[in-house]
Amino acid sequence: MRLKFIISILLASLSLYSFALDVQCSAGGLHAVVTDMNVTTLKVTGTMDANDFYFMADNLRKLTTVDLSEVKIVPCHTNQLHYSKFNFDADELPAGTFASMAVTSVMLPTGLKRIGSAAFADCQRLAQIDLPASLEVIDNYAFAGCTAMTELTLPASVVEVGIGAFMRCSALKTFAVASSGHLTRLGDMALMDCPALTNISLGNTIKSLGSRALTGTGIQALDLRGSSVLEEIGDWALTLTPITSVNLPSSLKQLGNGLFLYDKSLTSVTFGQRLAATGDYAFAGTSLQGKLTFEGLKTLGDYALYNLQSITSVEFPTITEHLGTRSMAGMTGLAELICKAQNPPTLGKEVWAGVKQSEVPLSVPKTSIDLYQSSDQWMEFLYPSQWLKGDVNNDGSVNISDINAVVSIILGASVDIETLQRADVNEDGVINITDVNLLLNIIMRPSSSVMLNVDTQDQLHLPDVNVMAGEQVTVAVSLDNAGAYSALQCDITLPQGLTLASGSCPEGYVMHSSPMDESTARIAIYSPEARHFDNDAPVFTLTLRADKSLPAESQILLSGAVIAAGFEGWHPADCAARVNSTSHVADLTVDYGRVWAEGRTLCIEVRENTTAILSTISGISRKLTLTEGVNRYELEPGIYVVVINNRSYKIAIQ
């Protein structure tokens, strides 16, 4: 019994020993030094060739730990075809070497330059592998389906990663290129279907990302600006990802078809200056927002911006040549389109299907407007030339309400892109006081007219004026029944012999005046702080000067008035004031008494009974019987002439 126990122990020891081997090998001789096919741990030193690796792949299926760090791989010719090859290079791990094996740890030869196709494909227990600093190429599908691998850093020596090299590595979270790396190409589908992959760094030497290279990854933000020589991103490279933002490098020239197709989380993208072409469907169905500015684009692919409903503005550069079929269809939020090309780019079919082009302003070079307006599809847009320059609030007239609108924008009012473009009166790209000044120049031109339709009961009020030749009089203009207004303009027409000496407005407002012709001046008043007029105080005052040519009876007319609040303007009725040059005190003394006015009462004082004739300026007369003392008559406001003893005197009743 004791002997059987000792034999069992010895057999178990021999069995354990057989699972771990450390062998010296000469190329082509591994089969001679490894005779137990149940080995699980193997260390090899010496030289190996493809025949040794395929012996291992075919026979040592229980390997879990392999150390090849001290192996030199030599070239060879095999008698049997392996992965379409008979000849294998030195320092190359042959294709399919560990495919579908249960290895958990592999130490690769220190001089290894190439990992062959599918060398570790479907090694589902391989969680970590250290790649040697000599490695240059990772071939197609080399690590595809390594579902336990969580992170990988490529040594700086790697220049190329082949097709599907790491596809379906479902646990892979981080993929990076060592600093000062030399990676130039990430092959088609290289990291496809790696949903856990959120951190990726490709270095600054990569020139090309292959088709579907990052499809189905977990990348949420991608900043490639450090990849300063990247020129091309292949078809569908970033589809089926949760990506929200991407910054593309200035070196990028080409975007592949369907690059971000229906990536619903994508809201932000920046383009490089050299981007010359986007593939078909490049951004179709994404959630991009705001403004897209292309600086070097020549060709926009078919359906490239399809259904981007949150894009408000798109700008194309001078070199744009073609916009593809339905490339901007469904962009219902588009509020502005800018195309700097002198010649209208050629168009595919239904480029702007679903867009209300007649409501979208199109800015093009001024010398090219006629070309665009006569070109199919381009002609459907709203052109700035169809706008009235300075009509910021788009009411069909340029007046003080437009200045008010610009002031509101300067003070931070939120407006749409079209209004911003209208407010940029000098077209310098900035809304500021220079636009206000240019608007004032437009408004104060003699050729500028104001809409005449009256649309408010609020009105300006100017009192009647009494002034003698050589005198000056100050008149206060007020707003009757006024709302909350912050700007106004009007034309003031003065009679012959009466001139405008000066004008003033309340503190916090700016007043401008300019002659329209010999008798009319235009007044414009606004608040740089959008302050409302005080309803209990005059909105402005005028100082008038009379000379000897002023008629005895005349009038001042306020016309073409606009009163403004915010972005809106209203047009009150014209108003007039009477001017009396006979007396400025409404108190006439005759030889035997006095004539004066008390409000609307005409007062005539005589020393004896007599008669008088009272006439209006329209010529209607009536006889008055006067008794000794003061005689009073209630009259309507107006200019009257009183004739007593063949002498006449004029008086204003207010």
C-alpha positions in Angstrom: 0.0 0.0 0.0 2.8 2.3 0.9 4.6 1.5 -2.4 1.5 2.4 -4.4 1.3 5.8 -2.6 5.0 6.6 -3.4 4.5 5.6 -7.0 1.4 7.9 -7.2 3.5 10.8 -5.8 6.2 10.2 -8.3 3.8 10.1 -11.2 2.1 13.3 -10.0 5.5 15.0 -9.8 6.4 13.9 -13.3 3.0 15.1 -14.5 3.4 18.5 -13.0 6.9 18.8 -14.4 5.6 18.0 -17.9 3.3 21.1 -17.8 6.2 23.5 -17.4 9.1 23.4 -19.9 12.2 25.5 -20.4 13.9 24.5 -23.6 16.8 25.4 -25.9 15.8 25.3 -29.5 17.5 25.5 -32.9 15.3 26.7 -35.8 13.0 23.9 -37.0 13.7 21.7 -34.0 11.1 22.6 -31.4 9.2 19.3 -32.1 12.3 17.4 -30.9 12.7 19.2 -27.6 9.0 19.4 -26.7 7.5 15.9 -26.6 4.7 16.4 -24.1 1.7 18.0 -25.8 0.1 18.8 -22.5 2.6 21.5 -21.6 0.9 24.7 -20.2 4.0 26.9 -19.5 6.8 27.1 -22.0 10.0 29.1 -22.2 12.1 28.9 -25.3 15.6 30.2 -25.9 17.7 30.0 -29.0 16.3 30.3 -32.6 12.9 29.5 -34.1 11.3 29.7 -37.5 7.8 29.4 -38.9 7.9 25.6 -38.7 8.4 25.8 -35.0 5.5 28.2 -34.5 3.1 26.1 -36.6 4.2 23.0 -34.6 3.3 24.9 -31.5 0.0 26.1 -32.9 -1.0 22.6 -34.1 0.1 20.6 -31.1 0.5 22.7 -27.9 -3.1 23.7 -27.5 -3.0 23.8 -23.7 -0.4 26.5 -23.4 -1.3 29.4 -21.1 2.0 31.1 -20.5 4.7 31.5 -23.2 8.1 33.3 -22.8 9.8 33.9 -26.2 11.7 37.0 -25.0 15.1 35.3 -25.7 14.2 33.8 -29.1 15.6 35.0 -32.4 13.2 34.3 -35.3 15.0 33.4 -38.5 13.6 33.3 -42.1 12.5 30.0 -43.6 10.7 28.2 -46.4 8.0 25.8 -45.3 6.9 22.7 -47.3 3.3 23.3 -46.2 1.2 26.4 -47.2 0.3 28.4 -44.2 -2.0 31.4 -44.6 -1.2 31.6 -48.3 2.5 31.7 -47.6 5.5 29.4 -48.0 8.2 31.9 -47.2 8.5 33.7 -43.9 10.8 36.6 -43.0 13.1 37.0 -40.0 11.7 38.7 -36.9 8.2 38.0 -38.0 5.7 36.2 -35.7 3.9 34.0 -38.3 0.2 34.5 -39.1 -2.2 32.6 -36.8 0.5 31.5 -34.4 -1.7 31.7 -31.2 -5.1 32.0 -32.9 -7.9 30.8 -30.6 -5.5 29.4 -28.0 -6.1 29.8 -24.2 -2.9 31.8 -23.6 -3.1 34.4 -20.9 0.4 35.7 -21.1 2.9 35.9 -23.9 6.4 37.5 -23.9 7.4 38.3 -27.4 11.0 38.2 -28.8 12.8 41.4 -28.1 13.9 41.8 -31.7 10.4 41.2 -33.2 9.5 43.6 -36.1 6.1 42.2 -37.3 3.1 40.4 -35.8 1.5 38.4 -38.5 -2.1 38.3 -39.5 -4.5 36.8 -36.9 -1.5 35.9 -34.7 -3.6 36.3 -31.5 -7.1 36.3 -33.0 -9.8 35.1 -30.6 -7.3 34.7 -27.7 -10.2 35.4 -25.3 -8.1 35.0 -22.2 -5.2 37.2 -23.2 -5.6 40.2 -20.9 -2.2 41.9 -21.3 0.7 41.8 -23.7 3.9 43.8 -23.7 4.9 44.7 -27.3 8.7 44.9 -27.9 10.3 48.3 -28.7 11.5 46.8 -32.0 7.9 46.2 -33.4 7.1 48.0 -36.6 3.9 46.3 -38.1 0.8 44.8 -36.5 -0.8 42.9 -39.3 -4.4 42.3 -40.2 -6.7 40.9 -37.4 -3.6 40.3 -35.2 -5.5 40.8 -32.0 -9.1 40.6 -33.2 -11.5 39.2 -30.7 -9.1 39.5 -27.7 -12.1 40.2 -25.4 -10.1 40.2 -22.1 -7.6 43.0 -23.1 -8.4 46.3 -21.4 -5.6 48.6 -22.4 -2.8 48.7 -25.0 0.1 51.1 -25.7 1.9 50.8 -29.0 5.7 51.2 -28.8 7.0 54.2 -30.6 8.5 52.0 -33.3 5.1 50.8 -34.7 4.4 52.5 -38.1 1.4 50.6 -39.2 -1.7 48.8 -37.7 -3.4 46.6 -40.2 -7.1 45.8 -41.1 -9.2 44.8 -38.1 -6.1 44.5 -35.9 -8.0 45.1 -32.7 -11.6 44.7 -33.8 -14.0 43.2 -31.3 -11.8 43.8 -28.3 -14.9 44.4 -26.3 -13.1 45.2 -23.0 -10.5 47.5 -24.4 -10.7 50.9 -22.8 -7.5 52.7 -23.7 -5.5 52.6 -26.9 -2.5 54.8 -27.1 0.7 55.4 -29.1 3.8 56.0 -27.1 5.1 59.6 -27.1 7.4 60.3 -30.0 5.7 57.4 -31.8 5.9 56.8 -35.6 2.4 55.4 -36.4 1.4 56.5 -39.8 -1.7 54.4 -40.6 -4.5 52.9 -38.6 -6.0 50.3 -40.9 -9.6 49.7 -41.9 -11.7 48.4 -39.0 -8.6 48.5 -36.8 -10.6 49.2 -33.6 -14.1 48.5 -34.9 -16.7 47.2 -32.3 -14.7 48.1 -29.2 -17.6 49.6 -27.2 -15.6 50.2 -24.0 -12.9 52.2 -25.9 -13.2 55.8 -24.7 -9.6 56.9 -24.5 -7.6 57.1 -27.7 -4.3 58.8 -28.6 -2.9 58.3 -32.1 0.2 60.5 -31.8 1.4 63.3 -34.1 2.7 61.2 -37.1 -0.5 59.5 -38.2 -1.5 60.3 -41.8 -4.5 58.1 -42.4 -7.4 56.5 -40.5 -8.9 53.6 -42.4 -12.5 52.9 -43.2 -14.6 51.9 -40.1 -11.4 52.3 -38.0 -13.3 53.5 -35.0 -16.8 52.3 -35.8 -18.8 51.1 -32.8 -16.3 52.4 -30.2 -17.3 54.3 -27.0 -15.5 57.5 -27.9 -17.4 60.5 -26.7 -14.9 63.3 -27.6 -12.1 63.2 -30.1 -9.4 65.8 -30.4 -7.1 65.2 -33.4 -5.5 68.6 -33.5 -2.3 67.1 -32.2 -2.2 64.8 -35.2 -0.7 67.5 -37.3 -0.1 65.4 -40.5 -3.3 63.5 -40.6 -4.7 63.9 -44.2 -7.5 61.4 -44.6 -10.2 59.7 -42.5 -11.8 56.8 -44.3 -15.5 55.8 -44.9 -17.8 55.3 -41.9 -14.8 55.6 -39.6 -16.8 57.0 -36.6 -20.3 55.7 -37.1 -22.2 54.1 -34.4 -20.4 56.0 -31.6 -21.7 58.2 -28.8 -19.3 61.0 -29.9 -20.4 64.5 -29.0 -17.6 66.7 -30.2 -14.6 66.4 -32.6 -11.7 68.7 -33.4 -10.1 68.0 -36.7 -6.5 69.0 -37.5 -5.6 71.7 -40.0 -3.8 69.1 -42.1 -6.9 67.1 -42.9 -7.8 67.0 -46.6 -10.4 64.3 -47.0 -13.4 63.0 -45.0 -14.8 59.6 -46.0 -18.3 58.7 -46.8 -20.7 58.4 -43.9 -18.0 59.4 -41.4 -20.4 60.4 -38.7 -23.6 59.1 -40.3 -26.5 59.3 -37.8 -24.2 59.9 -34.7 -27.1 61.5 -32.9 -24.9 62.8 -30.0 -22.6 64.8 -32.2 -23.2 68.5 -31.6 -19.9 70.2 -32.3 -17.2 69.9 -35.0 -14.3 72.1 -36.1 -12.6 71.8 -39.5 -9.1 72.4 -40.5 -8.1 74.9 -43.1 -7.1 72.3 -45.7 -10.2 70.2 -45.7 -11.0 70.0 -49.5 -13.7 67.4 -49.6 -16.3 65.6 -47.5 -17.6 62.2 -48.6 -21.3 61.4 -49.1 -23.4 61.3 -45.9 -20.4 62.6 -43.9 -22.5 64.3 -41.2 -26.0 63.2 -42.2 -28.5 62.9 -39.4 -26.2 64.2 -36.6 -27.2 66.9 -34.1 -24.6 69.5 -35.1 -25.6 73.0 -33.9 -24.7 76.6 -34.7 -22.5 77.6 -37.5 -20.4 75.5 -39.8 -17.4 77.3 -41.4 -15.5 75.5 -44.2 -12.2 77.3 -45.0 -10.7 75.1 -47.8 -13.6 73.1 -49.0 -13.9 72.4 -52.8 -16.5 69.6 -52.8 -19.4 68.9 -50.4 -20.5 65.3 -50.9 -24.0 64.0 -51.6 -26.2 64.2 -48.5 -23.2 65.4 -46.5 -25.2 67.7 -44.2 -28.5 66.0 -44.7 -31.2 66.8 -42.1 -29.0 69.0 -39.8 -32.0 70.9 -38.4 -30.0 72.7 -35.7 -27.4 74.3 -38.0 -28.2 78.0 -38.4 -25.4 79.2 -40.6 -23.1 77.6 -43.2 -20.1 79.4 -44.8 -18.3 78.2 -47.9 -14.9 79.6 -49.0 -13.8 81.2 -52.3 -12.6 77.9 -53.7 -15.8 75.9 -53.3 -16.7 74.2 -56.6 -19.5 71.7 -56.1 -22.3 70.9 -53.6 -23.6 67.4 -54.0 -27.2 66.1 -54.4 -29.3 66.8 -51.3 -26.2 67.8 -49.5 -28.1 70.4 -47.4 -31.6 69.0 -47.7 -33.8 69.1 -44.6 -31.7 71.9 -42.9 -34.9 73.6 -41.7 -33.1 75.7 -39.1 -30.9 77.4 -41.7 -31.0 81.1 -41.2 -28.0 82.2 -43.1 -25.9 80.9 -46.0 -22.6 82.5 -47.1 -20.7 81.5 -50.2 -17.6 83.5 -51.1 -17.0 81.8 -54.4 -17.0 84.3 -57.3 -18.7 81.7 -59.6 -21.7 79.8 -58.2 -20.6 76.3 -57.3 -22.1 73.6 -59.4 -25.0 71.7 -57.7 -26.4 68.2 -57.6 -30.1 67.6 -57.5 -32.3 69.1 -54.8 -29.4 70.5 -52.8 -31.8 72.4 -50.4 -34.9 70.2 -50.5 -37.2 71.1 -47.6 -35.4 74.4 -46.9 -37.5 77.6 -47.3 -34.8 79.3 -49.4 -36.8 82.4 -50.0 -36.5 83.1 -46.2 -32.8 82.4 -46.0 -30.5 85.3 -46.7 -27.6 84.4 -49.0 -24.4 86.4 -48.9 -22.2 86.2 -52.0 -19.5 88.5 -53.5 -21.2 91.8 -54.6 -19.8 91.4 -58.1 -21.4 87.9 -58.4 -24.9 88.6 -57.3 -26.3 88.6 -60.8 -24.6 85.2 -61.5 -26.1 83.6 -58.4 -29.5 85.1 -59.0 -29.6 83.6 -62.5 -28.4 80.2 -61.5 -30.7 77.2 -60.9 -31.4 76.6 -57.2 -29.2 79.5 -56.1 -31.8 82.0 -57.4 -34.3 80.8 -54.8 -32.5 82.5 -51.8 -33.1 85.9 -50.3 -30.3 88.2 -51.3 -29.0 91.1 -49.2 -29.5 93.3 -52.3 -33.2 92.8 -51.8 -33.0 94.3 -48.4 -33.3 98.0 -47.7 -29.9 98.9 -46.4 -30.2 99.9 -42.7 -33.7 98.4 -42.3 -32.6 96.5 -39.2 -36.1 95.6 -38.0 -37.3 94.8 -41.6 -40.3 97.0 -41.5 -39.7 98.4 -45.0 -38.4 101.8 -43.8 -35.1 103.1 -42.4 -35.8 105.3 -39.4 -35.1 105.8 -35.7 -36.6 102.4 -34.8 -33.6 100.8 -36.6 -31.2 102.8 -34.5 -33.1 101.7 -31.5 -32.8 98.1 -32.7 -29.0 98.4 -33.1 -28.7 99.9 -29.7 -30.7 97.0 -28.2 -28.3 94.5 -30.0 -25.2 96.4 -28.7 -26.8 96.1 -25.2 -27.1 92.4 -25.5 -30.5 91.7 -27.0 -30.8 88.2 -28.5 -31.8 88.2 -32.2 -31.7 85.9 -35.2 -28.8 85.8 -37.7 -30.7 87.7 -40.3 -31.3 90.6 -37.9 -27.7 90.6 -36.9 -26.7 90.8 -40.6 -29.1 93.7 -41.1 -27.7 95.5 -38.0 -24.2 95.2 -39.4 -24.8 98.3 -41.6 -21.1 98.8 -42.4 -20.6 95.1 -43.0 -17.5 94.8 -40.9 -18.7 91.8 -38.9 -19.2 93.7 -35.7 -22.3 95.5 -34.3 -21.3 98.7 -32.6 -21.7 102.5 -32.5 -20.3 102.8 -36.1 -23.4 101.1 -37.3 -25.5 103.6 -35.4 -23.5 106.5 -37.0 -24.0 105.0 -40.4 -27.7 104.6 -39.8 -27.9 108.2 -38.7 -26.2 109.2 -42.0 -28.9 107.2 -43.9 -31.8 108.6 -41.9 -30.6 112.2 -42.1 -30.2 112.2 -45.9 -32.5 114.6 -47.7 -33.5 111.7 -50.0 -34.6 109.5 -47.1 -38.3 109.3 -46.6 -40.5 108.0 -43.8 -43.7 105.9 -44.1 -46.8 108.1 -43.9 -49.4 105.6 -42.6 -50.5 106.6 -39.1 -50.6 103.6 -36.8 -50.8 105.0 -33.2 -52.9 107.5 -31.3 -49.9 108.7 -29.4 -48.6 111.9 -30.8 -46.1 114.7 -30.6 -47.4 118.1 -29.3 -46.0 121.5 -30.2 -47.6 124.6 -28.6 -48.5 127.7 -30.5 -45.7 130.3 -30.8 -45.8 134.1 -30.3 -42.6 135.8 -31.4 -41.6 139.2 -32.6 -39.0 140.0 -35.3 -35.4 139.9 -33.8 -36.5 137.7 -30.9 -35.8 134.1 -30.0 -38.3 131.7 -28.4 -37.8 128.3 -26.8 -40.5 125.7 -27.5 -40.9 122.4 -25.7 -42.1 119.4 -27.7 -43.9 116.7 -25.7 -45.4 113.3 -26.3 -49.1 113.2 -25.6 -50.6 109.9 -24.2 -47.1 108.5 -24.6 -46.1 104.8 -24.1 -42.7 103.6 -23.1 -40.7 105.0 -26.0 -36.9 105.5 -26.1 -36.3 107.2 -29.5 -38.0 109.4 -32.0 -37.5 111.3 -35.2 -39.5 113.9 -37.0 -39.3 116.6 -39.7 -39.8 120.2 -38.7 -41.0 122.6 -41.3 -40.6 126.3 -40.4 -42.3 129.3 -42.1 -40.3 132.0 -43.9 -38.6 134.3 -41.4 -38.3 131.6 -38.7 -35.1 129.6 -38.3 -33.9 126.8 -36.0 -31.2 128.2 -33.8 -30.6 125.1 -31.6 -32.2 122.1 -30.0 -31.7 120.1 -26.9 -32.9 116.8 -25.4 -33.0 115.3 -21.8 -29.8 114.0 -20.2 -29.0 110.5 -21.3 -30.1 111.0 -24.9 -28.4 112.0 -28.1 -29.9 114.5 -30.5 -29.0 115.0 -34.1 -30.5 117.5 -36.6 -29.9 117.9 -40.3 -31.5 120.2 -43.0 -33.6 118.4 -45.5 -34.2 121.6 -47.6 -34.4 125.4 -47.1 -37.4 125.2 -44.7 -37.3 121.6 -43.2 -34.9 120.0 -40.7 -34.9 116.4 -39.5 -34.5 115.7 -35.8 -33.4 112.3 -34.5 -33.1 111.5 -30.8 -32.2 108.1 -29.1 -30.8 106.8 -25.9 -27.5 104.8 -26.0 -28.8 103.0 -22.9 -32.3 102.4 -24.3 -33.8 104.7 -21.6 -37.5 105.5 -21.8 -38.7 109.1 -22.2 -40.1 110.7 -19.0 -43.8 111.2 -19.9 -43.9 114.3 -17.6 -41.1 116.1 -19.3 -40.5 117.5 -22.8 -38.8 115.0 -25.2 -36.9 117.8 -26.8 -36.8 121.6 -27.0 -36.2 124.0 -30.0 -34.9 127.5 -29.9 -36.3 129.5 -32.8 -35.2 132.9 -34.1 -37.5 135.3 -36.0 -36.6 138.0 -38.5 -38.6 140.8 -40.2 -39.8 138.5 -43.0 -41.9 136.4 -40.7 -45.6 136.7 -41.7 -48.1 137.8 -39.2 -49.8 134.5 -39.3 -48.1 131.2 -40.2 -47.5 127.7 -38.8 -44.8 125.2 -37.7 -45.4 121.6 -39.0 -44.1 118.4 -37.3 -44.4 115.6 -39.9 -43.0 112.1 -40.7 -42.7 111.3 -37.0 -41.5 107.9 -35.8 -41.6 107.0 -32.1 -39.7 103.8 -31.2 -39.5 101.2 -28.5 -37.2 98.2 -28.7 -37.2 96.9 -32.3 -40.6 98.5 -33.3 -41.5 101.9 -34.5 -44.9 103.7 -34.8 -46.0 106.6 -36.9 -48.1 109.3 -35.2 -50.2 111.8 -37.1 -48.6 115.1 -38.1 -49.1 118.1 -35.9 -49.0 121.9 -36.4 -48.5 124.9 -34.2 -49.6 128.5 -35.0 -47.1 131.3 -35.2 -48.1 134.9 -34.3 -45.7 137.6 -35.0 -48.0 140.5 -33.9 -47.4 140.1 -30.1 -45.7 137.7 -27.9 -47.8 138.6 -24.8 -51.3 138.5 -26.3 -52.1 141.8 -24.7 -52.9 144.8 -27.1 -53.5 148.3 -25.8 -55.7 150.7 -27.8 -56.2 154.4 -27.4 -59.1 153.9 -25.1 -58.6 150.4 -23.6 -57.0 147.0 -23.9 -57.3 143.6 -25.8 -55.8 140.5 -24.3 -56.4 136.7 -23.9 -57.0 134.7 -20.7 -56.7 131.1 -21.9 -59.5 130.6 -24.3 -61.2 133.9 -23.3 -60.8 137.0 -25.4 -60.9 140.1 -23.2 -61.6 143.6 -24.6 -61.7 146.6 -22.2 -63.2 149.9 -23.5 -64.0 153.3 -21.8 -67.3 153.8 -23.6 -69.9 151.8 -25.4 -68.8 150.9 -29.0 -68.6 148.1 -31.6 -65.9 145.8 -32.9 -65.4 143.3 -35.7 -64.0 139.8 -34.8 -62.5 137.8 -37.7 -60.8 134.4 -37.9 -57.9 133.7 -40.2 -60.3 131.8 -42.4 -62.2 135.0 -43.0 -65.3 134.4 -40.9 -66.4 137.6 -39.1 -68.9 138.7 -36.6 -69.9 142.0 -34.9 -69.3 142.5 -31.2 -71.2 145.1 -29.1 -68.9 146.4 -26.5 -70.0 148.0 -23.2 -67.9 150.2 -21.0 -65.5 148.1 -19.0 -64.2 144.6 -19.7 -66.0 142.4 -22.3 -65.2 138.6 -22.4 -65.8 136.1 -25.2 -65.1 132.3 -25.1 -63.4 131.3 -28.3 -61.9 128.2 -29.9 -58.1 128.2 -30.1 -56.9 130.0 -33.1 -55.6 133.3 -34.5 -58.2 136.2 -34.5 -58.2 139.8 -35.7 -60.1 142.4 -33.6 -61.0 145.6 -35.5 -62.0 148.7 -33.4 -62.3 152.2 -34.8 -60.9 151.0 -38.2 -57.8 149.6 -36.5 -57.0 145.9 -36.4 -55.1 143.8 -33.9 -54.2 140.1 -34.1 -54.2 137.8 -31.1 -53.7 134.1 -30.5 -56.2 132.2 -28.4 -54.6 129.0 -27.0 
